């Protein structure tokens, strides 16, 4: 899932130049995974006070799902979908 969302996120930031896109993906992909891991570790303890963790896949889905829907909606409005 991260492999599908990160290139689209980076393309919005740096444009469609593939050299910059690859370098951007090298940094944004791991940064997204680290942020998701931190969110997964701290999410339940902050919300409920329990010593439990959320799976990282759920956190990446919560971030990536709405972004993917945004991309689909934007392309639909542009007439490309």
Protein Blocks (a to p, Z undefined) as FASTA:
>chain_A
ZZmmmmmmmmmmnojafklmmmmmmmmmmmmmmmmmmmmmmmmmmmnopacdddfklmmm
mmmmmmmmmmmmmmmmnopZZ
